[in-house]
Structure formats: structure tokens, C-alpha cells
């Protein structure tokens, strides 16, 4: 099948490359000339495990191509996926300017019937608005589909290839058949396509992300109470997760959630509720709990070095918002570091993939190193902010030797407190004694 994907960020590039891997001919369109030029020369703009190999293989086979000309994609495709960004606007709503701009350009260039499918996370009612925009530009027939993505950064390729579910928002039987044909290659574990109306598909995406964010915020809020009463959040997590009605996913306490989805989608759901006169009290609490957790953690570090903040050097492990990505958008690590800098502390940081993006996000105000142990030299404490695998079993003897005083503030609860204590390290974690 001939496919066009507009917007080659995380979602767009993963979608395009995985569809090409399934044998489709895919044209990738983006208005960023530098990005498209880099892709043509084999430069992958994001770090995502397994993605580079798929992109290069399918480009070599001629199934994946790149262009800045949208008309080229429209003219040579049956389905046009919209995967452009919908960042938060100043009022918390989703900024839809890119989606609406692309919709207008599609309308101006549409010459034959096409299916327009939105992958971007968009507010309820977007399908109707996009349809109106395209219809205002052309009399050519088309159909609109809401097809939200459910990809986790760090495992996005695997999520696409082996999906839990694929949600398709359309009531048109012909379109359902076409979308079923497109996704048939990914249904070897059973038919996991769920059809529903467009509005319900749009709502499902926001509901899913807000529910996951809720679980994280609940555990983080509970961790604060555990510290006060003397309970251990890790033991509580195990007891809670063993309940089949609850499950074990997204129950880890830490320094909060971040990334390109959860923060903006929670805010957007709150904004949508306000538009329709519904107070999203739980979503508001989820957002505030996330803010509180980061402030609580940074205050603990600040209070420890009270009166000596400007003389304090912190070694930080982790800049990305989660492991297996270089994405620092709304990363709790970046947020915490910004607060440390406001306190007057000096930061030396390491991240396996996000040093460059983290340094840019922090405007060069920190030092970065290519090795985690290098940032420990003459630092007053080690602060762990991202749960990379390589941080989980470090050489504690080296940490003790390099730090001025062996202290760890663990924002991800990576270690057994008894093991760290026996190594001679003062250990501060989340929600534990």
C-alpha cells in the first residue's frame, strides 16, 4: 500500500519506518529541510532502539523516502497520516496550528480520493475541524480517520510491531476494511484492532495517558506519606501490584513523569473539561502531585546542604525523562537540575544518550561527561534522576572513592538500601526509611 506520513518526529518516523518494514511504500514529509536532508544521508534525528536499522534498510530497498514537498506525498499515497506536533499552548490546551496548517495544504492539493488519518494526539473534536478545513479547500472526496498512537519511547518500534491494540476511529465500512488491510501484518498475535467513532478514539488517547500519569502521581504522593509514617514504598508497591485488579505497571515511585506526552496530555484534558464545563478534578490533582514530587525531592537535597548551596557540586546521573531515549522534553531530571541551579549549586551530569539534548535544554549551564564515573570526581553527592540500566549495578567502591563524601540521592529507587549502606554510602531514596 502507498502511504504518506506528515511530520517526522518520534511518532512519524517510527510509524513510517515500521509500515515500510511491513512492505508498504512510504513517503515521509517534513518542513524541516535539515532533518530531511540528514535522513537522506543516513542521519537519524532521534535515539530509539532498533529504529536506525529499520530506516536504513527500508530506504536502501526503496520503500522509504523523504521529502519536504507535501504535494509529492499527497499525489503518491492512498492513506495520509498526520503526525505533526501538538505541543502545549500557554493556556494548557493543545496547539493545533500545525495540524490545521497541514489540513489546509492537503485540501489545496487533493486531486483524488484519499484517507486522512491522524496519529498525533489531538483534542476531542479535531476530526470535525480537520474535515471542515479540507472541505473548504476542495470538492474532492476523502475520509477522515482518528488513529492515535500508543507508543512508549524506548520501545516504540516493538510497540508498533507488536501492538496491545490499534484503535481506529471511523464509522465507514470501506475505510475500516482498508485500515484492517494496512494493519494486518501486525496482527499475528490475534486481531487487536478496535473500531469506534472518531470522537471516542480521540478521547481514548487522552484517557489512556492520563490514567497512566495518575498511577505514577498516586505512587509518588503515597511515597511522601510512607516517609512520614515509616513505611517502605517498595514493599507497598509489591503488595499493591499483586492485586490482579490493579496490576504492576506504572507503580514505581520516583521524581515524577515527563516526556512529550503525559504532561501536555494531562493539561489538554483539563483544558477540554473546562471548555465543556466539566471540572477535571482528578487530572488537576495528578498534575499538581507531579509538580509537588519534583519540588519535594529537590528541597530534600537543598536542605541537606543548607547554607552551603553555592559551594555544593552535584554529580547527576540521568538527563532524559526516562531510560532508552534521548528525549528531555519536560524531563523531571531537567526540572530538578534547573532548581538545583537556582539554588546556586554546580552540576556535572552524565546520560548514556541525552547529554547533547540535555545540555541544550539547560542552555549550557552544566558540565557533561562521556562516562558516569567521571562526573563523580570531587562532587559532594551523586543524584540519580533517570533509571538507565547501566546505573542499576554500579561499582560502589568507585563511588565511595571519587565523591568527597559518599552520599547518594536516588530519585528512582534503583538500589537496595542495605547493600548501599554496607558499601559505606549514605543513601537517600524515595518513600523509604
C-alpha positions, 0 to 999 in steps of 0.5 A, a space after each residue: 500500500 502507498 502511504 504518506 506520513 506528515 511530520 517526522 518526529 518520534 511518532 512519524 518516523 517510527 510509524 513510517 519506518 515500521 509500515 515500510 518494514 511491513 512492505 508498504 511504500 512510504 513517503 515521509 514529509 517534513 518542513 524541516 529541510 535539515 532533518 530531511 536532508 540528514 535522513 537522506 544521508 543516513 542521519 537519524 534525528 532521534 535515539 530509539 532502539 532498533 529504529 536506525 536499522 529499520 530506516 536504513 534498510 527500508 530506504 536502501 530497498 526503496 520503500 522509504 523516502 523523504 521529502 519536504 514537498 507535501 504535494 509529492 506525498 499527497 499525489 503518491 499515497 492512498 492513506 495520509 497520516 498526520 503526525 505533526 506536533 501538538 505541543 502545549 499552548 500557554 493556556 494548557 490546551 493543545 496547539 493545533 496550528 500545525 495540524 490545521 496548517 497541514 489540513 489546509 495544504 492537503 485540501 489545496 492539493 487533493 486531486 483524488 480520493 484519499 484517507 486522512 488519518 491522524 496519529 498525533 494526539 489531538 483534542 476531542 473534536 479535531 476530526 470535525 475541524 480537520 474535515 471542515 478545513 479540507 472541505 473548504 479547500 476542495 470538492 474532492 472526496 476523502 475520509 477522515 480517520 482518528 488513529 492515535 498512537 500508543 507508543 512508549 519511547 524506548 520501545 516504540 518500534 516493538 510497540 508498533 510491531 507488536 501492538 496491545 491494540 490499534 484503535 481506529 476511529 471511523 464509522 465507514 465500512 470501506 475505510 475500516 476494511 482498508 485500515 484492517 488491510 494496512 494493519 494486518 501484518 501486525 496482527 499475528 498475535 490475534 486481531 487487536 484492532 478496535 473500531 469506534 467513532 472518531 470522537 471516542 478514539 480521540 478521547 481514548 488517547 487522552 484517557 489512556 495517558 492520563 490514567 497512566 500519569 495518575 498511577 505514577 502521581 498516586 505512587 509518588 504522593 503515597 511515597 511522601 506519606 510512607 516517609 512520614 509514617 515509616 513505611 517502605 514504598 517498595 514493599 507497598 508497591 509489591 503488595 499493591 501490584 499483586 492485586 490482579 485488579 490493579 496490576 504492576 505497571 506504572 507503580 514505581 515511585 520516583 521524581 515524577 513523569 515527563 516526556 512529550 506526552 503525559 504532561 501536555 496530555 494531562 493539561 489538554 484534558 483539563 483544558 477540554 473539561 473546562 471548555 465543556 464545563 466539566 471540572 477535571 478534578 482528578 487530572 488537576 490533582 495528578 498534575 499538581 502531585 507531579 509538580 509537588 514530587 519534583 519540588 519535594 525531592 529537590 528541597 530534600 537535597 537543598 536542605 541537606 546542604 543548607 547554607 552551603 548551596 553555592 559551594 555544593 557540586 552535584 554529580 547527576 546521573 540521568 538527563 532524559 525523562 526516562 531510560 532508552 531515549 534521548 528525549 528531555 522534553 519536560 524531563 523531571 531530571 531537567 526540572 530538578 537540575 534547573 532548581 538545583 541551579 537556582 539554588 546556586 549549586 554546580 552540576 556535572 551530569 552524565 546520560 548514556 544518550 541525552 547529554 547533547 539534548 540535555 545540555 541544550 535544554 539547560 542552555 549550557 549551564 552544566 558540565 557533561 561527561 562521556 562516562 558516569 564515573 567521571 562526573 563523580 570526581 570531587 562532587 559532594 553527592 551523586 543524584 540519580 534522576 533517570 533509571 538507565 540500566 547501566 546505573 542499576 549495578 554500579 561499582 560502589 567502591 568507585 563511588 565511595 572513592 571519587 565523591 568527597 563524601 559518599 552520599 547518594 540521592 536516588 530519585 528512582 529507587 534503583 538500589 537496595 538500601 542495605 547493600 548501599 549502606 554496607 558499601 559505606 554510602 549514605 543513601 537517600 531514596 524515595 518513600 523509604 526509611 
